[in-house]
Amino acid sequence: MKVAVSALQPGDVIRTNPDDGYWGCAIVLDRFSLSPMFPKSEASHIATTGLVKKSLYELVDIDMSDLKPLLFEQHYQPTEDSPLYIKTVTCVEKYALLGKHKVDVIGTTDPLQIYGGPLCATFGDFPGGFPLRMHIDRYLGNEALITWRRKCDKDAWDAMVAKSNAANFDLEKERLQKNHETRKPRTRE
């Protein structure tokens, strides 16, 4: 059942579809006001779980006791000569409930069984200080799909990442070269 983002409630189980042919699962953990000055400016913490299915599923098709927020490895390599940096993050994010999009809610669960850690409405890099996203988009659950493809579709995933990285590195080299060519020499006065 599709519901407006603004109607989300704690415990809602969202069936995600981050890419054609793949479905995942996210859970609404809470609902809070973004600012005491604007009580109707509500948001929710939403956890992306590690569930990935290659067919459309219903709530009865999954074991809810296995669902936890995904621990996602963010990979970053700024240049081809630099090492690959890896940072592990818990896939919980704050989403403003602006009501512009609809999500596929397939049931409800107890959010404390999914995640019992700290959830903080304020911003910052501390326990419970998860990032804020302005709206839920089609890519909700993309981290689960990336993790699944790194494990279950490794060769194709690695080839796609290598091709993408090569294109990005080439663009960066071109940008730096243009910057170097157009830079005006400094003069002393």
CYANA upper distance limits for C-alpha pairs under 8 A (distance plus 0.5 A):
  1 MET  CA    104 ASP  CA      6.03
  1 MET  CA    105 VAL  CA      6.03
  1 MET  CA    106 ILE  CA      6.63
  2 LYS  CA    102 LYS  CA      6.33
  2 LYS  CA    103 VAL  CA      5.74
  2 LYS  CA    104 ASP  CA      4.89
  2 LYS  CA    105 VAL  CA      6.44
  3 VAL  CA      7 ALA  CA      7.07
  3 VAL  CA      8 LEU  CA      7.95
  3 VAL  CA    102 LYS  CA      5.72
  3 VAL  CA    103 VAL  CA      6.09
  3 VAL  CA    104 ASP  CA      7.03
  3 VAL  CA    105 VAL  CA      7.12
  4 ALA  CA      8 LEU  CA      7.71
  4 ALA  CA     99 GLY  CA      5.95
  4 ALA  CA    100 LYS  CA      7.68
  4 ALA  CA    101 HIS  CA      6.44
  4 ALA  CA    102 LYS  CA      4.83
  4 ALA  CA    103 VAL  CA      6.98
  5 VAL  CA     97 LEU  CA      6.16
  5 VAL  CA     98 LEU  CA      7.19
  5 VAL  CA     99 GLY  CA      5.06
  5 VAL  CA    100 LYS  CA      7.31
  5 VAL  CA    101 HIS  CA      6.21
  5 VAL  CA    102 LYS  CA      5.95
  5 VAL  CA    103 VAL  CA      6.93
  5 VAL  CA    136 ILE  CA      8.09
  6 SER  CA     97 LEU  CA      5.20
  6 SER  CA     98 LEU  CA      6.26
  6 SER  CA     99 GLY  CA      4.77
  6 SER  CA    100 LYS  CA      8.45
  7 ALA  CA     99 GLY  CA      8.00
  8 LEU  CA     12 ASP  CA      7.19
  8 LEU  CA     28 VAL  CA      7.88
  8 LEU  CA     97 LEU  CA      8.39
  9 GLN  CA     28 VAL  CA      7.17
  9 GLN  CA     30 ASP  CA      7.56
  9 GLN  CA     31 ARG  CA      7.21
 10 PRO  CA     27 ILE  CA      8.48
 10 PRO  CA     28 VAL  CA      5.51
 10 PRO  CA     29 LEU  CA      5.58
 10 PRO  CA     30 ASP  CA      5.07
 10 PRO  CA     31 ARG  CA      6.78
 10 PRO  CA     44 SER  CA      8.43
 10 PRO  CA    111 PRO  CA      7.04
 11 GLY  CA     27 ILE  CA      6.74
 11 GLY  CA     28 VAL  CA      5.74
 11 GLY  CA     29 LEU  CA      6.44
 11 GLY  CA     30 ASP  CA      8.01
 11 GLY  CA    108 THR  CA      5.53
 11 GLY  CA    109 THR  CA      5.29
 11 GLY  CA    110 ASP  CA      5.86
 11 GLY  CA    111 PRO  CA      5.32
 12 ASP  CA     27 ILE  CA      6.32
 12 ASP  CA     28 VAL  CA      5.79
 12 ASP  CA    105 VAL  CA      6.82
 12 ASP  CA    106 ILE  CA      8.17
 12 ASP  CA    107 GLY  CA      6.51
 12 ASP  CA    108 THR  CA      4.96
 12 ASP  CA    109 THR  CA      7.04
 13 VAL  CA     25 CYS  CA      7.43
 13 VAL  CA     26 ALA  CA      6.52
 13 VAL  CA     27 ILE  CA      5.29
 13 VAL  CA     28 VAL  CA      7.20
 13 VAL  CA    105 VAL  CA      6.02
 13 VAL  CA    106 ILE  CA      6.29
 13 VAL  CA    107 GLY  CA      5.76
 13 VAL  CA    108 THR  CA      5.77
 13 VAL  CA    109 THR  CA      7.37
 14 ILE  CA     25 CYS  CA      6.15
 14 ILE  CA     26 ALA  CA      5.54
 14 ILE  CA     27 ILE  CA      6.50
 14 ILE  CA     28 VAL  CA      8.26
 14 ILE  CA    103 VAL  CA      7.24
 14 ILE  CA    104 ASP  CA      5.96
 14 ILE  CA    105 VAL  CA      4.94
 14 ILE  CA    106 ILE  CA      6.59
 14 ILE  CA    107 GLY  CA      8.15
 15 ARG  CA     23 TRP  CA      7.16
 15 ARG  CA     24 GLY  CA      6.31
 15 ARG  CA     25 CYS  CA      5.32
 15 ARG  CA     26 ALA  CA      7.09
 15 ARG  CA    103 VAL  CA      8.22
 15 ARG  CA    104 ASP  CA      5.91
 15 ARG  CA    105 VAL  CA      6.72
 15 ARG  CA    106 ILE  CA      6.99
 16 THR  CA     23 TRP  CA      5.91
 16 THR  CA     24 GLY  CA      5.28
 16 THR  CA     25 CYS  CA      5.97
 16 THR  CA     26 ALA  CA      7.31
 16 THR  CA    103 VAL  CA      8.30
 16 THR  CA    104 ASP  CA      7.55
 16 THR  CA    138 ARG  CA      8.25
 16 THR  CA    139 TYR  CA      8.49
 16 THR  CA    140 LEU  CA      6.77
 16 THR  CA    141 GLY  CA      6.51
 17 ASN  CA     21 GLY  CA      8.33
 17 ASN  CA     22 TYR  CA      6.39
 17 ASN  CA     23 TRP  CA      5.04
 17 ASN  CA     24 GLY  CA      6.73
 17 ASN  CA    138 ARG  CA      7.26
 17 ASN  CA    139 TYR  CA      7.75
 17 ASN  CA    140 LEU  CA      7.98
 17 ASN  CA    141 GLY  CA      7.77
 18 PRO  CA     22 TYR  CA      7.21
 18 PRO  CA     23 TRP  CA      7.27
 18 PRO  CA     24 GLY  CA      7.99
 18 PRO  CA    138 ARG  CA      6.22
 18 PRO  CA    139 TYR  CA      4.95
 18 PRO  CA    140 LEU  CA      6.48
 18 PRO  CA    141 GLY  CA      6.25
 18 PRO  CA    142 ASN  CA      5.70
 18 PRO  CA    145 LEU  CA      7.87
 19 ASP  CA     23 TRP  CA      8.11
 19 ASP  CA    139 TYR  CA      7.93
 19 ASP  CA    142 ASN  CA      8.22
 21 GLY  CA     54 LYS  CA      6.16
 21 GLY  CA     55 SER  CA      7.17
 22 TYR  CA     52 VAL  CA      7.13
 22 TYR  CA     53 LYS  CA      6.22
 22 TYR  CA     54 LYS  CA      5.25
 22 TYR  CA     55 SER  CA      7.13
 22 TYR  CA     56 LEU  CA      8.44
 22 TYR  CA    145 LEU  CA      8.03
 23 TRP  CA     52 VAL  CA      6.15
 23 TRP  CA     53 LYS  CA      5.61
 23 TRP  CA     54 LYS  CA      6.80
 23 TRP  CA     55 SER  CA      7.29
 23 TRP  CA     56 LEU  CA      6.98
 23 TRP  CA     57 TYR  CA      8.29
 24 GLY  CA     49 THR  CA      7.94
 24 GLY  CA     50 GLY  CA      7.98
 24 GLY  CA     51 LEU  CA      5.76
 24 GLY  CA     52 VAL  CA      5.13
 24 GLY  CA     53 LYS  CA      6.77
 24 GLY  CA    141 GLY  CA      6.48
 24 GLY  CA    144 ALA  CA      7.63
 24 GLY  CA    145 LEU  CA      8.11
 25 CYS  CA     48 THR  CA      6.87
 25 CYS  CA     49 THR  CA      6.27
 25 CYS  CA     50 GLY  CA      8.07
 25 CYS  CA     51 LEU  CA      6.39
 25 CYS  CA     52 VAL  CA      7.92
 25 CYS  CA    141 GLY  CA      7.34
 26 ALA  CA     46 ILE  CA      7.05
 26 ALA  CA     47 ALA  CA      5.91
 26 ALA  CA     48 THR  CA      4.89
 26 ALA  CA     49 THR  CA      6.15
 26 ALA  CA    140 LEU  CA      8.38
 26 ALA  CA    141 GLY  CA      7.34
 27 ILE  CA     46 ILE  CA      6.05
 27 ILE  CA     47 ALA  CA      5.72
 27 ILE  CA     48 THR  CA      7.16
 27 ILE  CA     49 THR  CA      8.10
 27 ILE  CA    111 PRO  CA      7.66
 27 ILE  CA    114 ILE  CA      8.26
 28 VAL  CA     44 SER  CA      7.14
 28 VAL  CA     45 HIS  CA      6.60
 28 VAL  CA     46 ILE  CA      4.97
 28 VAL  CA     47 ALA  CA      6.98
 28 VAL  CA    111 PRO  CA      7.49
 29 LEU  CA     44 SER  CA      7.41
 29 LEU  CA     45 HIS  CA      5.88
 29 LEU  CA     46 ILE  CA      6.13
 29 LEU  CA     47 ALA  CA      7.38
 29 LEU  CA    111 PRO  CA      5.58
 29 LEU  CA    112 LEU  CA      8.00
 29 LEU  CA    114 ILE  CA      8.49
 29 LEU  CA    115 TYR  CA      7.92
 30 ASP  CA     44 SER  CA      5.87
 30 ASP  CA     45 HIS  CA      6.15
 30 ASP  CA     46 ILE  CA      8.17
 30 ASP  CA    111 PRO  CA      8.13
 31 ARG  CA     42 GLU  CA      7.36
 31 ARG  CA     43 ALA  CA      6.22
 31 ARG  CA     44 SER  CA      4.88
 31 ARG  CA     45 HIS  CA      7.38
 32 PHE  CA     42 GLU  CA      6.00
 32 PHE  CA     43 ALA  CA      5.98
 32 PHE  CA     44 SER  CA      6.68
 32 PHE  CA    121 ALA  CA      7.49
 33 SER  CA     38 PHE  CA      8.04
 33 SER  CA     39 PRO  CA      6.23
 33 SER  CA     40 LYS  CA      7.32
 33 SER  CA     41 SER  CA      6.12
 33 SER  CA     42 GLU  CA      4.83
 33 SER  CA     43 ALA  CA      6.64
 33 SER  CA    121 ALA  CA      8.15
 34 LEU  CA     38 PHE  CA      7.94
 34 LEU  CA     39 PRO  CA      8.07
 34 LEU  CA     41 SER  CA      6.07
 34 LEU  CA     42 GLU  CA      6.07
 34 LEU  CA     43 ALA  CA      6.73
 34 LEU  CA     96 ALA  CA      8.43
 34 LEU  CA    121 ALA  CA      7.14
 34 LEU  CA    122 THR  CA      8.39
 35 SER  CA     39 PRO  CA      6.89
 35 SER  CA     41 SER  CA      7.19
 41 SER  CA     96 ALA  CA      7.99
 41 SER  CA     97 LEU  CA      7.97
 41 SER  CA     98 LEU  CA      8.48
 42 GLU  CA     96 ALA  CA      6.64
 42 GLU  CA     97 LEU  CA      6.13
 42 GLU  CA     98 LEU  CA      8.38
 43 ALA  CA     94 LYS  CA      6.95
 43 ALA  CA     95 TYR  CA      5.82
 43 ALA  CA     96 ALA  CA      4.65
 43 ALA  CA     97 LEU  CA      5.46
 44 SER  CA     94 LYS  CA      5.95
 44 SER  CA     95 TYR  CA      5.88
 44 SER  CA     96 ALA  CA      7.12
 44 SER  CA     97 LEU  CA      7.53
 45 HIS  CA     92 VAL  CA      6.87
 45 HIS  CA     93 GLU  CA      5.95
 45 HIS  CA     94 LYS  CA      4.87
 45 HIS  CA     95 TYR  CA      6.84
 45 HIS  CA    119 LEU  CA      7.98
 46 ILE  CA     92 VAL  CA      6.03
 46 ILE  CA     93 GLU  CA      6.07
 46 ILE  CA     94 LYS  CA      6.81
 46 ILE  CA     95 TYR  CA      7.59
 47 ALA  CA     68 LYS  CA      8.40
 47 ALA  CA     69 PRO  CA      5.82
 47 ALA  CA     70 LEU  CA      8.23
 47 ALA  CA     91 CYS  CA      6.24
 47 ALA  CA     92 VAL  CA      4.77
 47 ALA  CA     93 GLU  CA      7.13
 48 THR  CA     69 PRO  CA      6.00
 48 THR  CA     70 LEU  CA      6.57
 48 THR  CA     91 CYS  CA      5.94
 48 THR  CA     92 VAL  CA      6.83
 48 THR  CA    140 LEU  CA      8.01
 48 THR  CA    141 GLY  CA      6.06
 48 THR  CA    143 GLU  CA      8.19
 48 THR  CA    144 ALA  CA      7.66
 49 THR  CA     67 LEU  CA      6.47
 49 THR  CA     68 LYS  CA      6.00
 49 THR  CA     69 PRO  CA      5.07
 49 THR  CA     70 LEU  CA      5.34
 49 THR  CA     91 CYS  CA      7.97
 49 THR  CA    141 GLY  CA      8.01
 49 THR  CA    144 ALA  CA      7.22
 50 GLY  CA     67 LEU  CA      7.69
 50 GLY  CA     68 LYS  CA      7.77
 50 GLY  CA     69 PRO  CA      7.43
 50 GLY  CA     70 LEU  CA      5.53
 50 GLY  CA    144 ALA  CA      5.47
 50 GLY  CA    147 THR  CA      8.36
 50 GLY  CA    148 TRP  CA      8.46
 51 LEU  CA     67 LEU  CA      7.81
 51 LEU  CA    144 ALA  CA      7.22
 52 VAL  CA    144 ALA  CA      7.10
 52 VAL  CA    145 LEU  CA      6.89
 52 VAL  CA    148 TRP  CA      7.49
 53 LYS  CA     57 TYR  CA      7.97
 57 TYR  CA     61 ASP  CA      6.61
 57 TYR  CA     62 ILE  CA      8.41
 58 GLU  CA     62 ILE  CA      7.89
 58 GLU  CA    106 ILE  CA      7.19
 59 LEU  CA    106 ILE  CA      6.64
 59 LEU  CA    107 GLY  CA      6.96
 63 ASP  CA     67 LEU  CA      7.86
 65 SER  CA    113 GLN  CA      8.18
 65 SER  CA    114 ILE  CA      8.43
 67 LEU  CA    114 ILE  CA      6.69
 68 LYS  CA    114 ILE  CA      5.59
 68 LYS  CA    115 TYR  CA      7.01
 69 PRO  CA     90 THR  CA      6.89
 69 PRO  CA     91 CYS  CA      6.15
 69 PRO  CA     92 VAL  CA      7.21
 69 PRO  CA    114 ILE  CA      7.62
 69 PRO  CA    115 TYR  CA      7.44
 70 LEU  CA     90 THR  CA      6.47
 70 LEU  CA     91 CYS  CA      5.82
 70 LEU  CA    144 ALA  CA      7.48
 71 LEU  CA     88 THR  CA      6.75
 71 LEU  CA     89 VAL  CA      6.08
 71 LEU  CA     90 THR  CA      5.18
 71 LEU  CA     91 CYS  CA      6.67
 72 PHE  CA     88 THR  CA      5.88
 72 PHE  CA     89 VAL  CA      5.80
 72 PHE  CA     90 THR  CA      6.77
 72 PHE  CA     91 CYS  CA      7.02
 72 PHE  CA    143 GLU  CA      7.02
 72 PHE  CA    144 ALA  CA      8.17
 72 PHE  CA    147 THR  CA      7.54
 73 GLU  CA     86 ILE  CA      6.62
 73 GLU  CA     87 LYS  CA      6.04
 73 GLU  CA     88 THR  CA      4.89
 73 GLU  CA     89 VAL  CA      6.99
 73 GLU  CA    147 THR  CA      8.35
 74 GLN  CA     85 TYR  CA      8.48
 74 GLN  CA     86 ILE  CA      6.01
 74 GLN  CA     87 LYS  CA      5.64
 74 GLN  CA     88 THR  CA      6.59
 74 GLN  CA     89 VAL  CA      7.81
 75 HIS  CA     84 LEU  CA      7.12
 75 HIS  CA     85 TYR  CA      6.22
 75 HIS  CA     86 ILE  CA      5.23
 75 HIS  CA     87 LYS  CA      7.26
 76 TYR  CA     84 LEU  CA      6.27
 76 TYR  CA     85 TYR  CA      5.53
 76 TYR  CA     86 ILE  CA      6.94
 77 GLN  CA     82 SER  CA      6.78
 77 GLN  CA     83 PRO  CA      6.76
 77 GLN  CA     84 LEU  CA      5.27
 77 GLN  CA     85 TYR  CA      6.58
 78 PRO  CA     82 SER  CA      7.10
 79 THR  CA    169 PHE  CA      6.70
 80 GLU  CA    169 PHE  CA      7.08
 91 CYS  CA    143 GLU  CA      8.23
 92 VAL  CA    130 PHE  CA      6.86
 92 VAL  CA    131 PRO  CA      8.41
 93 GLU  CA    130 PHE  CA      5.79
 93 GLU  CA    131 PRO  CA      5.74
 93 GLU  CA    132 LEU  CA      6.52
 93 GLU  CA    133 ARG  CA      7.52
 94 LYS  CA    130 PHE  CA      6.87
 94 LYS  CA    131 PRO  CA      6.42
 94 LYS  CA    132 LEU  CA      5.02
 94 LYS  CA    133 ARG  CA      6.47
 95 TYR  CA    132 LEU  CA      6.34
 95 TYR  CA    133 ARG  CA      5.38
 95 TYR  CA    134 MET  CA      6.29
 95 TYR  CA    135 HIS  CA      6.29
 95 TYR  CA    136 ILE  CA      7.08
 96 ALA  CA    132 LEU  CA      7.98
 96 ALA  CA    133 ARG  CA      7.01
 96 ALA  CA    134 MET  CA      5.59
 96 ALA  CA    135 HIS  CA      6.25
 97 LEU  CA    134 MET  CA      8.42
 97 LEU  CA    135 HIS  CA      7.38
 98 LEU  CA    134 MET  CA      8.35
 98 LEU  CA    135 HIS  CA      7.28
100 LYS  CA    135 HIS  CA      8.28
101 HIS  CA    135 HIS  CA      8.24
101 HIS  CA    136 ILE  CA      7.43
101 HIS  CA    137 ASP  CA      7.94
109 THR  CA    113 GLN  CA      8.50
110 ASP  CA    114 ILE  CA      7.66
111 PRO  CA    115 TYR  CA      6.80
111 PRO  CA    116 GLY  CA      8.36
112 LEU  CA    116 GLY  CA      5.49
117 GLY  CA    128 GLY  CA      7.77
118 PRO  CA    127 PRO  CA      6.78
118 PRO  CA    128 GLY  CA      5.07
119 LEU  CA    127 PRO  CA      8.17
119 LEU  CA    128 GLY  CA      4.72
119 LEU  CA    129 GLY  CA      7.34
119 LEU  CA    130 PHE  CA      8.25
120 CYS  CA    127 PRO  CA      8.42
120 CYS  CA    128 GLY  CA      5.34
120 CYS  CA    129 GLY  CA      5.98
120 CYS  CA    130 PHE  CA      8.06
121 ALA  CA    129 GLY  CA      7.79
122 THR  CA    129 GLY  CA      7.13
123 PHE  CA    129 GLY  CA      6.15
123 PHE  CA    130 PHE  CA      7.82
123 PHE  CA    131 PRO  CA      7.94
124 GLY  CA    129 GLY  CA      5.74
124 GLY  CA    130 PHE  CA      8.02
125 ASP  CA    129 GLY  CA      6.03
125 ASP  CA    130 PHE  CA      7.90
136 ILE  CA    140 LEU  CA      7.09
141 GLY  CA    145 LEU  CA      7.28
142 ASN  CA    146 ILE  CA      6.70
143 GLU  CA    147 THR  CA      6.66
144 ALA  CA    148 TRP  CA      6.59
145 LEU  CA    149 ARG  CA      6.55
146 ILE  CA    150 ARG  CA      6.59
147 THR  CA    151 LYS  CA      6.98
148 TRP  CA    152 CYS  CA      6.26
148 TRP  CA    153 ASP  CA      7.93
149 ARG  CA    153 ASP  CA      5.09
149 ARG  CA    154 LYS  CA      6.48
149 ARG  CA    157 TRP  CA      6.65
150 ARG  CA    154 LYS  CA      5.34
150 ARG  CA    157 TRP  CA      6.71
150 ARG  CA    158 ASP  CA      8.04
153 ASP  CA    157 TRP  CA      6.52
154 LYS  CA    158 ASP  CA      6.36
155 ASP  CA    159 ALA  CA      6.67
156 ALA  CA    160 MET  CA      6.71
157 TRP  CA    161 VAL  CA      6.67
158 ASP  CA    162 ALA  CA      6.54
159 ALA  CA    163 LYS  CA      6.68
160 MET  CA    164 SER  CA      6.65
161 VAL  CA    165 ASN  CA      6.44
162 ALA  CA    166 ALA  CA      6.56
163 LYS  CA    167 ALA  CA      6.84
164 SER  CA    168 ASN  CA      6.72
165 ASN  CA    169 PHE  CA      6.46
166 ALA  CA    170 ASP  CA      6.62
167 ALA  CA    171 LEU  CA      6.77
168 ASN  CA    172 GLU  CA      6.69
169 PHE  CA    173 LYS  CA      6.68
170 ASP  CA    174 GLU  CA      6.69
171 LEU  CA    175 ARG  CA      6.62
172 GLU  CA    176 LEU  CA      6.61
173 LYS  CA    177 GLN  CA      6.59
174 GLU  CA    178 LYS  CA      6.69
175 ARG  CA    179 ASN  CA      6.60
176 LEU  CA    180 HIS  CA      6.58
177 GLN  CA    181 GLU  CA      6.68
178 LYS  CA    182 THR  CA      6.63
179 ASN  CA    183 ARG  CA      6.41
